[in-house]
Amino acid sequence: MSRSLIGGLIANNVKTKNLTATDPDEGQRQNMAEQFGITTLEDNNAAIADADVIVLAVKPQVMHQVVSGLAEAVKGSTKLLVSIAAGIKLDSLSEWLGEPSAIIRVMPNTPALIQAGAAALFANKHVTVSQKNTAESMMRSVGTAIWLESEDLMDTVTALSGSGPAYFFYFMEAMEKAAIDMGLNNEQARLLTIETALGAAKMALLSASDLAELRTQVTSPGGTTEQALNTFKQGKLEELVQAAMNAAKQRSIELSKSFGK
Ligand SMILES: NC(=O)c1ccc[n+]([C@@H]2O[C@H](COP(=O)([O-])OP(=O)(O)OC[C@H]3O[C@@H](n4cnc5c(N)ncnc54)[C@H](OP(=O)(O)O)[C@@H]3O)[C@@H](O)[C@H]2O)c1
């Protein structure tokens, strides 16, 4: 994730001299320095000494230890912390820092790796307008970004765009398998499945119509698409998607509770 963000920022004209990355592993540091031409350091505190923005891109399991280690350097400063860790609440981050700080929580997703991410952001009350703009443009460098009105919505976002790429892979996988069973070769089935998904997503993005209207427009009465959609309805696809997303949301809530301890 941090590599995607660094790549996106550089592609959007952020100067490499303004970026510093840390990693405990020397090989990773060397690799990052070579790939991006940025400064890499082992010591997190040395890296943040002159930083206006600190991006926390470590796994949720190590976040407590990493953030506690930054507390002294962040104390009394106007530095902005941006956490991209799934499930770590703003309250936990504040508690680990030990005093009120400007913190933004972001839920990105994996297509950020190819600058096609969809991220949601939520800021605590200490974040200034200019800091919000900085975080938003950082996430826009790797895709689209929206602001949430409440932190609780992060669990819904996790169930939608966070886990969502896998739902589409699963659906595409099922379409591909069915097409192969019906006679196409693997290559043909894969290409037509992926291009159809991409074309449908692009049409939805560029159209002013809502998704139900777009579906109706391509469903002729008595035609082939109607037959397939009726089969999905009989199989209660909508209820299944609702149940799946609710399950993801509940898991996100559970994980937040355990990471916050
Ligand atoms: N990947 C996703 O799709 C996705 C989506 C949404 C949110 N996120 C969030 O993004 C965060 C990063 O995920 P990721 O998939 O990029 O994980 P990752 O590949 O494991 O990256 C985390 C990096 O942090 C480094 N690190 C570990 N301890 C550190 C320390 N004390 N100081 C500085 N760096 C340290 C790790 O180094 P070593 O490998 O050398 O230990 C590793 O390079 C996670 O919190 C995750 O919840 C990821």
The ligand as a Gaussian input file, in Angstrom:
#p B3LYP/6-31G(d) Opt

LIG

0 1
 N       -3.437000      -4.259000       1.088000
 C       -4.669000      -3.802000       1.023000
 O       -5.458000      -4.056000       0.117000
 C       -5.193000      -2.884000       2.080000
 C       -6.486000      -2.364000       1.964000
 C       -6.932000      -1.513000       2.957000
 C       -6.116000      -1.185000       4.018000
 N       -4.863000      -1.719000       4.093000
 C       -4.026000      -1.404000       5.224000
 O       -2.796000      -0.935000       4.783000
 C       -1.816000      -1.250000       5.768000
 C       -0.612000      -1.820000       5.067000
 O       -1.013000      -2.998000       4.379000
 P       -0.060000      -3.692000       3.345000
 O       -0.859000      -4.746000       2.678000
 O        0.648000      -2.673000       2.541000
 O        0.983000      -4.382000       4.378000
 P        2.524000      -4.772000       4.183000
 O        2.796000      -5.098000       2.764000
 O        2.848000      -5.773000       5.233000
 O        3.253000      -3.404000       4.502000
 C        3.534000      -2.987000       5.781000
 C        4.963000      -2.496000       5.790000
 O        5.249000      -1.924000       7.058000
 C        6.548000      -2.310000       7.427000
 N        6.758000      -2.209000       8.868000
 C        6.576000      -3.148000       9.823000
 N        6.908000      -2.655000      11.037000
 C        7.314000      -1.377000      10.848000
 C        7.808000      -0.360000      11.709000
 N        7.920000      -0.549000      13.021000
 N        8.134000       0.828000      11.164000
 C        8.031000       1.040000       9.843000
 N        7.573000       0.119000       8.966000
 C        7.235000      -1.080000       9.468000
 C        6.626000      -3.733000       6.931000
 O        7.983000      -4.096000       6.863000
 P        8.440000      -5.629000       6.882000
 O        7.706000      -6.316000       5.764000
 O        9.908000      -5.508000       6.660000
 O        8.037000      -6.136000       8.228000
 C        5.975000      -3.626000       5.563000
 O        6.892000      -3.241000       4.579000
 C       -2.453000      -2.246000       6.726000
 O       -2.700000      -1.619000       7.961000
 C       -3.737000      -2.634000       6.059000
 O       -4.786000      -2.840000       6.995000
 C       -4.387000      -2.556000       3.138000

